[in-house]
Amino acid sequence: MTDLDADLTLIREAALAAGALAEAERARGLKITSKPGGSPVTSADLAVDAMLKDRLLSVRPDYGWLSEETGDSPDRLSRRRIFVVDPIDGTVAFMKGRPWWCVPIAVVEDGQPIAAVIHVPATGETYEAAAGGGARLNGRPISASDETTLDDAAVLADARLMEGPHWPEPWPPMRYEKRNALAYRMALVASGAFDAAIALTPKWDWDVCAGALIAGEAGARVSDHHGRPWRFNQPDPRQASLVCSAPALHPLIIRRTAPIPLRQ
């Protein structure tokens, strides 16, 4: 087993354990508090974060750590490899018993993800990829859609935003849906279930890092809305925005989104 295969196995097993722990914590009854800014955090988020940190770093003590539920430390910037984790992506869906939450875990080396897993406990979906090895859903290869036109494309985005009057070039009619978890949206594009996912506000690394590798290995294209590639494990662990799409659609989307200023 190569080093990369070992890391993928490690994070796959950790993600499955994390999903089971989250569901057990919810069954016991969640304690819910609010973070600065108002977003909710549950006792399950914290329990899963603690479990994953202990489980992963005990095996890879030389790796750095970046997680939504752990205070950030500049120590990670000096590490060649780090774990990037969201214990529960889609906490609101998780709290409400809806299926659209997941556990994304990635290993980043020199600014790019090299192993990634997105586990969706409620649907039994486990997406994974290693750099150069393609992407899989429950062990079977997946690929992004071969859609070539935006007309009637299936897009994960806010319909109110996309249909607003502020676009220099209007969008053709498209079919819009929502999913709470950003990582799950990217996984759905990777599998070809949707043609694109678009979000124009900054996104935390832990929400999009695993999805970036899985989508990319499935043949999708991932960038900010100006078409710039992402780099991870930077001092500010955010990406400017999200465009994840079938390869032929990416330039058609960027042509429309590039005039919109980047938000910091």
C-alpha atoms as one frame of an Amber mdcrd trajectory, in Angstrom:
protein
   0.000   0.000   0.000   1.413   3.385  -0.977   1.579   6.342   1.371  -1.318
   7.970  -0.494  -3.424   4.797  -0.384  -2.780   4.548   3.349  -3.919   8.124
   3.890  -7.082   7.528   1.835  -7.899   4.399   3.822  -7.267   6.265   7.060
  -9.606   9.153   6.260 -12.271   6.895   4.723 -12.513   4.833   7.890 -12.462
   7.995  10.012 -15.289   9.568   7.990 -17.450   6.469   8.379 -16.823   6.467
  12.128 -17.590  10.194  12.270 -20.941   9.720  10.558 -21.907   6.969  12.982
 -20.871   9.079  15.971 -22.846  12.084  14.705 -25.996   9.993  14.325 -25.530
   8.468  17.788 -25.094  11.925  19.316 -28.256  13.157  17.619 -30.186  10.139
  18.910 -29.036  10.993  22.443 -30.250  14.574  22.079 -28.274  17.541  20.809
 -27.095  20.528  22.761 -27.119  23.521  20.428 -25.291  26.815  20.838 -24.485
  29.686  18.483 -21.103  30.786  17.198 -20.141  34.440  16.799 -22.125  35.468
  13.743 -25.089  33.294  14.676 -24.462  29.968  12.949 -25.401  26.949  15.078
 -22.974  24.406  16.495 -24.153  21.197  18.128 -22.673  18.877  20.693 -22.313
  16.364  17.847 -20.102  18.768  15.841 -17.795  19.074  18.820 -17.788  15.361
  19.663 -16.988  14.385  16.076 -14.265  17.028  15.833 -12.578  15.750  19.010
 -12.800  12.141  17.841 -11.379  12.895  14.406  -8.545  15.018  15.737  -7.484
  12.301  18.158  -7.931   9.473  15.656  -6.118  11.106  12.748  -3.286  12.901
  14.523  -2.486   9.884  16.684  -1.598   8.050  13.448  -0.087  11.030  11.599
   1.408  13.229  14.361   3.537  15.174  11.892   0.476  16.395   9.941  -1.106
  19.774  10.593  -4.772  20.310  11.424  -7.466  22.649  10.100 -11.059  22.129
  11.202 -14.175  24.258  11.477 -14.578  23.364  15.141 -10.956  23.715  16.302
  -9.291  27.074  16.910  -6.900  27.747  14.035  -3.159  27.764  14.652  -0.365
  29.080  12.421   1.472  25.839  13.170  -0.280  24.218  10.220   1.465  26.593
   7.801   4.807  24.964   8.560   3.543  21.441   7.877   3.918  19.898   4.447
   0.754  17.844   4.920  -2.353  18.756   6.882  -5.800  17.311   7.521  -8.676
  19.603   6.501 -11.887  18.571   8.245 -15.474  19.645   8.695 -16.954  17.363
  11.376 -20.473  17.996  10.062 -20.978  19.994   6.867 -24.639  20.987   6.723
 -25.290  21.303  10.455 -28.763  22.804   9.958 -29.850  19.842   7.819 -28.337
  17.496  10.421 -30.233  19.214  13.240 -33.518  18.970  11.344 -33.080  15.314
  10.405 -32.675  16.059   6.710 -30.293  13.923   4.648 -28.117  16.641   3.107
 -25.220  16.719   5.548 -21.868  15.017   5.276 -18.397  14.518   6.721 -15.667
  15.840   4.386 -12.016  15.065   5.157  -9.019  15.917   2.975  -5.256  15.575
   3.155  -3.487  18.615   1.697   0.137  18.549   0.575   1.961  21.689  -0.569
  -1.302  23.606  -0.973  -3.300  20.999  -2.894  -5.567  18.130  -1.762  -4.103
  14.699  -2.480  -6.635  12.438  -0.724 -10.273  13.166   0.044 -13.462  11.562
   1.322 -17.016  12.901   1.561 -19.295  10.569   3.519 -23.063  11.156   3.481
 -24.458   8.959   6.287 -28.165   9.441   5.595 -27.896   8.276   1.965 -25.081
   5.760   2.360 -22.924   7.586  -0.182 -19.151   7.676   0.258 -17.234   9.679
  -2.341 -13.453   9.481  -2.447 -10.415  10.313  -4.549  -6.647  10.225  -4.473
  -4.572  12.523  -6.672  -4.144  10.957 -10.096  -6.378   7.986  -9.288  -9.833
   9.138 -10.371 -12.910   9.544  -8.185 -15.285   6.905  -6.844 -18.712   6.640
  -5.221 -19.044   3.557  -3.020 -16.092   2.031  -4.842 -17.330   2.640  -8.388
 -15.734   5.200 -10.735 -17.663   8.422 -11.290 -17.327  11.247 -13.788 -18.742
  14.704 -14.266 -21.531  15.232 -16.768 -20.821  15.741 -20.468 -23.355  18.584
 -20.692 -22.237  21.235 -23.208 -24.932  23.898 -22.882 -26.316  25.849 -19.933
 -29.843  25.634 -21.319 -31.824  23.423 -18.929 -28.670  22.503 -17.002 -29.142
  21.112 -13.473 -27.451  23.589 -11.141 -26.968  23.763  -7.384 -27.284  27.495
  -6.715 -29.588  30.138  -5.279 -32.211  30.725  -7.963 -32.914  34.232  -6.624
 -29.280  35.173  -7.098 -28.970  33.614 -10.524 -32.194  35.109 -11.854 -31.521
  38.611 -10.472 -31.102  41.714 -12.647 -27.406  42.367 -11.887 -25.874  40.034
 -14.477 -24.197  41.721 -17.479 -25.032  38.599 -19.495 -28.282  36.903 -18.421
 -28.427  33.187 -17.742 -30.524  30.863 -19.882 -33.300  28.925 -18.152 -31.740
  26.352 -15.816 -33.070  23.891 -13.232 -32.061  24.989  -9.728 -31.910  22.939
  -6.552 -30.405  23.426  -3.094 -28.339  21.213  -0.831 -27.156  22.430   2.561
 -23.622  21.057   2.500 -21.136  22.614   0.084 -19.035  19.452   0.042 -22.080
  17.395  -0.950 -22.888  19.836  -3.756 -19.422  19.342  -5.202 -19.708  15.562
  -4.849 -22.992  15.624  -6.755 -21.317  17.517  -9.591 -18.458  14.997  -9.509
 -20.906  12.113  -9.957 -22.785  13.797 -12.811 -26.000  14.068 -10.800 -25.809
  17.850 -11.311 -24.052  19.857 -13.986 -22.720  22.691 -11.810 -22.573  24.253
  -8.353 -22.159  28.017  -8.069 -21.698  30.254  -5.005 -20.285  33.776  -5.184
 -19.280  34.366  -1.552 -16.071  33.239   0.207 -16.007  29.592   1.273 -13.964
  28.010   4.064 -11.372  25.434   3.088 -13.008  22.747   5.257 -16.221  23.072
   3.231 -14.665  22.766  -0.225 -11.237  21.115  -0.001 -12.345  17.479  -0.202
 -14.835  18.338  -2.922 -12.164  20.097  -4.968 -10.131  16.907  -5.333 -13.088
  14.574  -5.844 -14.653  16.839  -8.476 -11.343  17.433 -10.209 -10.527  13.722
 -10.329 -13.996  13.118 -11.797 -13.208  15.516 -14.645 -15.095  18.556 -13.356
 -13.453  21.969 -13.255 -13.206  23.905  -9.981 -12.246  27.563  -9.470 -13.419
  30.842  -8.035 -15.895  32.822 -10.117 -13.087  34.668 -11.892 -11.699  31.340
 -13.049  -8.711  31.376 -10.692  -7.545  28.027  -9.265  -7.650  27.388  -5.542
  -4.723  26.938  -3.163  -5.163  25.547   0.338  -3.397  25.839   3.695  -2.919
  29.586   3.345  -2.934  32.046   6.295  -6.572  32.914   5.452  -8.206  29.487
   4.971 -10.885  30.618   2.546 -11.518  30.523  -1.179 -13.012  33.590  -2.830
 -16.033  31.775  -4.285 -17.095  28.516  -5.909 -17.658  27.403  -9.480 -17.657
  23.619  -9.827 -18.982  22.315 -13.103 -18.892  19.932 -15.992 -15.793  20.795
 -18.024 -17.608  22.196 -21.073 -19.807  24.436 -18.912 -16.990  26.050 -16.932
 -16.004  28.708 -19.499 -19.686  29.488 -20.138 -20.206  30.106 -16.418 -16.998
  32.091 -15.904 -17.869  34.336 -18.851 -20.977  35.426 -16.935 -19.541  35.505
 -13.410 -16.165  37.171 -14.050 -17.595  40.731 -14.177 -18.895  40.304 -10.611
 -16.259  41.646  -8.141 -14.545  39.267  -5.761 -15.653  39.659  -2.144 -13.181
  39.436   0.708
